Amino acid sequence: MSWNLQFPRARFVIDQAHMDVDLESGPRCSVIDTGMVSQDPADQTLMAFEVAPAEATLPLNIEPLACRDAYVRESDLIATYPQTYPWPFGYQVDFRYRSDMPGGIRAMELWFSISTSLLECNPKLHLLPRTRCRVQGSRHVAVAIHGRAALMVHPLDQADCEVVPASDFQGVGHWDVFGGFMEKGVIRRARFLLAWSGSAEPDSKWERALDSFSESPLPLTA
């Protein structure tokens, strides 16, 4: 199993599923279950989300940062979105497949890094699910309403990540990642886990996945 990178798109195939990443701006990500009887893309999509930079001093309609470099290193896909005017910060996203999850769960680890060349700014990333999700307890686990996928933040990084409720239903609108004062020379990082299964799973299984994630070592890029 390895990444197939044809910029600006990348794909990772795992059994009867694949993860697609549109790197051009974002990135935009989706996990597709190709083993389903239904050929409806809405049914096949286990989880979809995108990443967008945010900064309080900039207008909402400003163009997002563009991906300037993407490469594959062993089983990792690494994409960089460098600081470009008028954005006062840049960020990087690392994708790493996890083959050691319990109970047949498949997962991709997401490692967000953010930095600035300015003396001060207030950088933030929005992680926006395009699949309806509900919050599981208070442990920073967002479970897709169909029960076949979940997005969770590592316990060590929960202080830097906040779930913002959706306005049109009782669920997750987006995640605020980072935020607050930051200065030149500092790099902040946060780890998420995108986990999925071929069938609907009880909440206890996603909790076990979070427990396994919490015990995993830091990536070499840390």
N, C-alpha and C positions, 0 to 999 in steps of 0.2 A: 504494500500500500504506500503510495506516495502522491505528492501534489503534481498535478499537470497544470503548469503555468503558461498561459498564452495571454500576455498582458493586453488588456486590463482585466482579464478574467482568469480564475483559477478554479480547479475542481479536485476534490479528494473523494475517492470511491471507497466505500466500506460495505462489504456484503451487498445487501439489497437496498442500499441507500447511498446518496452522495451529498457532499456539501459544496455548494457553489458560492463563490465570492466574486463580486464585482468591485474591483479595487479603485476604479477611476476617481470616485469621490465618495467618501464614507469611511469604511467600506460598507457594502450591502451584502448580507449573507442569508443563505437559506439552506435548510436540510430537507432533502426530498426522499421520500420512501418509494422506491421503484418497485417494491414487491407487492404493493397494494393492487387489489382487483380493479378498483376504480381508477380510471384514467383522468379524472378531474384534477387539475393542478391544485385546486384548493384542498382536496382531500389528501393529496400526496404530500403536501407541505407540512412537515412536522413542526418546524420553527423557522421564522424569518425575522430578521431585525437589521437595523442599520445604525451606524455610528456617525454622529455629527458634532463638530466643534461648536462651542458657544462661549460668548464673552459679553458681559453686561454692557460694555461701552460701545459695542458695534450694533448696527441695525440688523433686524431679523432677516432681511432679504439679501444679505451679502452672500457672494459665492463661497461655498465651503472650500477648505483646503484640498488641493489636488495631490494624488499619489505621485511622487517623483521617483520612487524606486521600489521594486518588489523582487524578491528572490527566494529560492528554496534552498534550505540548508538541512540536509538529512531529511527528517520527517516534519520540519517546520516550514511554514510560510511566513515571511516577514515583509511587512509593508510599511513604508515611511511616508509621512505627510509633513514635510518640513515647514517651519515658520516662514510665511510669505505675506508681505504687506497686503492688506491692513491687519491681518491676524497677528496678535502679539505672542503667539506660541505655536509649537508644532507637536506632533505626536507620532507614535509608532504602535502598530498592532502585530503581535506574534500569535500565530495559530499553531497549536501542537496537538496531534491526535493522541488520545489516552487509550491504551490497550489493556489497562489493568483495573477497569472498573468492575464492581461486583454485580452479580445477578444478570449478566448478559446486557448490561447497559453499555451503550456506545457514547463516546464523549470527545469533545474538542475543547482544549484549554485555550483561553483567550487572555493575552497578557498585554495590558495597555500601559504605555509609558508616555509621559508628557513633560515638556521642558520649555524654557523661554530664554531668549538672549537679552531681555529687558531687565531693568532693575526691579520692576514690579509689574504684575498683572494678576488677573483673576480668572485663570483658565478653567474650562469645564468641558467635559464630553457628555453628550446625550446619547444614551443607548436606547433606541426606540424599537420595541417589539412590533412587528407587523402581523404577529399571531396573537390572538387574544389570550391573555394570561391572567391568572389569579395568584395572589400572594399566599404562599404556604406558611402558616404560622407567622412568627416574627424572625425567622432565620434567614431572611434575604434570599428566598427561593421563589421564583416565579414559574408556575406550572401552566402549560398550555391547557386550555379548557377541554381539549380532547384527551388529555392525560398521557400523551405519548412522548412528551418532551418537556424539558425544564431548563431554565437559565438561572444560575446561582452565583453568588459572589463568595469568594474565599473569606472565612471568618476573620482573618487578620486584616482584611481590607474593607470590612463592613462600615467602619467609621467614615470612610471616604466615598461611600456609595449610598444613595438614598432613593427609594422607590417613590415616584410621584404618581398618585392615583389617576386613572383615566376619568375624563369628564362625562363620558356617555354610558359607562357601565361600571360595575363594581370589580375593578381589576387594575392591572398595571398600565399606566399611561406611558411612562418611560423611566429610565434610571438616570439620575444625576450622578456623574462620576467625577470626582475631584471637586473643584470649586474653592473659593477662598483665596487668600493672598499667596503669591508665589513669586520668587525672585530668581535672577540669573544664577546659574551654577547648581540649581536643584533639579533633580529628576524624581518625579513621583510615579509610582506604579500601582496597578491594581490587577488582580486575577479574577476572571470569571470562568465558569464551566458551563458549556452548552452540552447537555446530555439528552439522549433520546433512546427510544425503544420501538420495536415493531408493533407493540400493542399497548393499550392503556395500562398504566401502572398505578398501584396505590401510593398515597403520599409517603408511606413509610419507606418505599423503595428509593424515592428521591432524597429522603433524609439520609439513607445509608450511602447514597452517592455523594452527598455533601460531606458526610463523615470521612469517606475515603479521600475526597478532595482535600479536606483540611489536614490530612496526614501526609500529603504528597510533598516531595522536596521542591524547592524553588528551581525554576528553569535556569539553565546555564547562562542565559542572557541577563539574569538578575545581577 
